[in-house]
């Protein structure tokens, strides 16, 4: 009986050490959570602050990856709103200071000097497409921003309609904290992934997403702000095997659309191709490395300076 008690005590102590280590070192047990929304589909739960894999992540009162803000600019000379998906958000692998929006804000404050104080807000979430971003603008407005930057990647032109089906089902979109760090590790790495219901949608997705981009431009114009559309390429588009036929056709359609609608468009594909080692710009086939974030941020910053 005494041996069993000693063994049980050792196991409990080891589990306690493991729990503390997973929480403090990795950040398990405290993932970002999501809220459902009837129009946006989902958005990050407001007022969160977590650390995952050593990276700090702050979500403000408007579900932005940004510090708390005043809805009106007040003493802010230039406010920019960046809309996007996980490329803009940076997810758990990007520290708050290394997101594209944070880098742009730092660069513009340095380049514009004492004459202007710049804020670059970041309204984004994993797997958002143009229709999610439009719904966010329609719900919250522009926050008195003078420039709206919509950052998309090639896949976003094929994004499905906003849906909340993944929230609370997909392990990447939890709606509540896990019971423990150990429980999160087991759920994430040792149990089968839950099946998320398929989103069924009628209509041609590219046309619907282009219509959403046009609506974002219209809202921006109605609020006397500038609209900039920026698109990052997929890794395969930069090198081999190159873009697929349907992607090339869609890119051409986007170019024609932008000309028709007179949209200020930044296509980052030629810039990425000019980099000596384009693989260094990516973490995977879509998401950018710190070097990729730097290239995107510098290019957007210069475009904003040229048009202000």
C-alpha positions in Angstrom: 0.0 0.0 0.0 2.8 2.4 0.9 4.6 1.6 -2.4 1.4 2.4 -4.3 1.1 5.7 -2.5 4.7 6.6 -3.3 4.3 5.6 -6.9 1.1 7.6 -7.2 2.8 10.6 -5.7 5.7 10.4 -8.1 3.3 10.1 -11.1 1.3 13.2 -9.9 4.5 15.2 -9.4 5.8 14.3 -12.8 2.5 15.2 -14.4 2.6 18.5 -12.5 6.1 19.3 -13.8 5.0 18.3 -17.3 2.0 20.5 -17.1 3.9 23.5 -15.8 6.7 23.0 -18.5 4.2 22.7 -21.3 2.5 25.9 -20.2 5.5 28.0 -19.4 7.9 26.9 -22.1 5.5 26.2 -25.1 2.3 27.9 -24.1 0.0 24.8 -24.4 -3.1 25.0 -22.4 -3.7 28.6 -23.4 -4.5 28.7 -27.1 -6.2 31.6 -28.9 -9.9 31.1 -29.0 -12.5 32.1 -31.5 -16.1 33.4 -31.5 -18.7 32.6 -34.1 -20.4 35.4 -36.0 -23.4 35.1 -38.3 -21.9 37.3 -41.0 -18.1 37.2 -40.5 -18.2 33.4 -39.8 -15.7 33.6 -37.0 -13.2 36.0 -35.5 -10.7 35.9 -32.7 -12.2 36.3 -29.2 -11.6 39.9 -28.1 -9.1 40.9 -25.4 -6.7 37.9 -25.4 -3.0 37.9 -24.6 -1.1 34.6 -24.9 2.4 33.3 -25.6 2.8 30.3 -27.9 6.2 28.8 -28.7 7.8 32.0 -27.3 5.8 34.4 -29.5 3.6 37.0 -27.9 0.1 37.4 -29.4 -2.3 40.2 -28.4 -5.9 40.5 -29.6 -7.7 43.8 -28.8 -11.3 44.6 -28.1 -12.1 44.5 -31.8 -10.6 41.1 -32.4 -7.5 42.7 -34.1 -4.0 41.5 -33.6 -3.1 44.9 -32.1 -3.1 46.7 -28.8 -6.2 48.4 -27.4 -7.3 51.3 -29.6 -9.6 54.3 -29.6 -12.2 54.0 -32.3 -11.5 57.5 -33.4 -8.0 58.5 -34.5 -7.8 61.6 -32.2 -4.0 62.4 -32.1 -3.0 59.7 -34.6 -2.0 61.4 -37.9 -2.1 58.4 -40.1 -4.2 55.3 -39.4 -4.0 52.3 -41.7 -6.2 49.2 -41.5 -4.7 46.0 -42.7 -7.2 43.3 -43.6 -6.1 39.7 -44.3 -5.9 36.1 -43.4 -3.1 34.1 -41.6 -0.5 35.7 -43.8 -1.4 39.1 -42.3 -2.2 37.7 -38.9 1.1 35.8 -38.4 -0.5 33.1 -36.3 1.4 31.5 -33.4 4.7 31.4 -35.3 5.0 35.2 -35.4 5.7 37.5 -32.5 3.5 40.6 -32.2 6.4 42.8 -33.2 7.2 40.8 -36.3 3.8 40.8 -37.9 3.5 42.6 -41.3 1.4 45.3 -39.7 3.9 45.9 -36.9 6.8 46.1 -39.3 4.9 48.6 -41.6 4.0 50.7 -38.6 7.6 50.9 -37.4 8.9 51.6 -40.9 6.4 54.4 -41.6 7.0 56.0 -38.2 10.7 56.0 -39.0 10.4 57.3 -42.5 7.7 59.9 -41.9 9.6 61.4 -39.0 8.2 63.7 -36.4 5.5 65.1 -38.7 3.2 62.0 -38.4 2.2 59.4 -35.9 1.2 56.2 -37.7 -0.9 53.2 -36.5 -1.3 50.1 -38.6 -4.2 48.1 -37.3 -4.4 44.4 -38.1 -7.9 42.9 -38.6 -7.2 39.3 -39.7 -7.8 35.6 -38.9 -6.7 32.3 -40.2 -8.4 31.3 -43.5 -10.4 34.4 -43.9 -11.2 35.4 -47.5 -12.5 38.6 -49.1 -16.0 37.9 -47.9 -15.0 37.5 -44.3 -13.0 40.7 -44.5 -15.9 42.6 -46.1 -18.2 41.3 -43.3 -15.7 42.6 -40.7 -15.7 46.1 -42.3 -19.5 46.1 -42.5 -19.7 45.2 -38.8 -17.0 47.4 -37.3 -16.3 50.1 -39.9 -13.0 51.6 -40.9 -12.0 53.0 -37.4 -11.4 56.4 -39.0 -8.5 54.9 -41.1 -7.3 56.9 -44.1 -5.9 53.8 -45.9 -7.3 50.3 -46.2 -4.8 47.6 -47.3 -6.4 44.3 -48.2 -3.7 41.6 -48.2 -4.7 38.4 -50.0 -2.8 35.4 -51.4 -3.7 33.5 -54.6 -5.8 30.9 -52.8 -8.0 33.6 -51.3 -9.6 34.2 -54.7 -11.1 30.7 -54.3 -12.1 31.2 -50.7 -15.5 29.8 -49.6 -18.3 31.8 -48.0 -17.9 32.8 -44.3 -18.9 29.9 -42.0 -18.6 29.1 -38.3 -18.7 25.4 -38.8 -15.1 24.9 -37.8 -15.3 26.8 -34.5 -15.3 24.5 -31.5 -14.8 21.5 -33.8 -11.5 22.0 -35.7 -8.6 21.9 -33.2 -7.2 25.0 -34.8 -10.4 27.0 -34.0 -11.2 26.3 -30.3 -14.0 28.2 -28.7 -12.8 27.6 -25.1 -9.6 26.9 -23.3 -8.6 23.2 -22.8 -8.8 21.7 -19.3 -5.0 21.5 -19.2 -1.8 21.8 -21.3 -1.5 18.0 -21.3 -5.0 17.6 -22.5 -4.3 20.0 -25.4 -1.2 18.1 -26.4 -3.1 14.8 -26.4 -6.0 16.3 -28.4 -3.7 18.0 -30.9 -1.1 15.3 -31.5 -2.4 11.9 -30.4 -6.1 11.9 -31.2 -7.7 11.7 -34.7 -8.6 15.1 -36.0 -12.4 15.8 -35.7 -14.2 16.0 -39.0 -15.4 19.5 -39.9 -18.7 19.7 -41.8 -18.2 20.8 -45.5 -19.4 24.2 -46.5 -21.8 23.9 -49.4 -22.0 26.9 -51.7 -23.7 27.7 -54.9 -22.1 30.0 -57.4 -18.6 30.7 -58.8 -16.3 31.5 -55.9 -13.9 33.7 -57.8 -16.6 36.0 -59.0 -18.1 36.2 -55.5 -14.8 37.1 -54.0 -14.0 39.7 -56.6 -17.5 41.2 -55.9 -16.5 41.4 -52.2 -13.2 43.2 -53.0 -15.2 45.7 -55.1 -17.5 46.3 -52.2 -14.6 46.8 -49.8 -13.3 49.4 -52.3 -16.7 51.1 -52.4 -16.9 51.3 -48.6 -13.4 52.7 -48.5 -14.2 55.3 -51.1 -17.4 56.3 -49.3 -15.4 57.0 -46.2 -12.9 59.2 -48.1 -10.1 56.7 -47.6 -7.6 55.1 -50.0 -7.8 51.4 -51.0 -4.8 49.2 -51.8 -5.1 45.6 -52.8 -1.9 43.5 -52.3 -1.5 39.8 -53.3 1.3 37.5 -52.2 2.0 34.4 -54.4 2.2 30.8 -53.5 5.6 29.3 -53.3 5.1 27.2 -56.4 4.2 30.3 -58.4 7.6 31.8 -57.6 9.7 28.8 -58.8 9.0 25.4 -60.0 6.5 23.9 -61.0 5.0 27.4 -61.5 1.4 28.5 -61.3 -1.3 26.1 -62.4 -3.4 27.0 -65.4 -6.5 28.0 -63.4 -4.3 30.2 -61.2 -2.8 32.0 -64.3 -6.3 32.5 -65.7 -7.6 33.9 -62.3 -4.6 36.2 -62.0 -5.3 37.6 -65.5 -9.0 38.0 -64.5 -7.9 39.9 -61.4 -5.6 42.2 -63.4 -8.5 43.0 -65.7 -10.8 43.5 -62.7 -8.4 45.9 -61.1 -8.0 48.0 -64.3 -11.8 48.2 -64.7 -12.4 49.2 -61.1 -9.4 51.5 -61.0 -7.9 49.6 -58.0 -4.4 50.4 -56.7 -2.9 46.9 -57.0 0.4 45.6 -55.7 1.3 42.2 -57.3 4.2 40.8 -55.3 4.9 37.9 -57.6 7.6 39.8 -59.7 9.2 41.1 -56.5 9.4 37.6 -55.0 10.8 36.2 -58.2 13.6 38.8 -58.1 14.8 37.4 -54.8 17.9 35.3 -55.2 16.6 32.5 -52.9 12.8 32.8 -53.0 12.4 29.7 -50.8 13.8 31.8 -47.9 10.6 34.0 -48.0 8.3 31.1 -47.0 7.6 28.9 -44.0 5.5 26.6 -46.1 3.7 26.9 -49.5 1.6 29.9 -48.4 2.9 31.5 -45.2 5.8 33.8 -45.1 9.1 33.6 -43.1 10.5 36.7 -41.2 12.3 37.5 -44.4 9.1 37.3 -46.4 7.3 39.5 -44.0 10.1 42.0 -44.3 9.9 42.1 -48.1 6.1 42.5 -48.1 6.2 45.2 -45.4 8.9 47.3 -47.1 7.1 47.2 -50.4 3.7 48.2 -48.9 5.3 50.9 -46.8 6.9 52.5 -49.9 3.6 52.3 -51.8 1.8 54.0 -48.9 4.5 56.8 -48.8 4.2 57.3 -52.6 0.5 57.7 -52.4 0.2 59.9 -49.3 
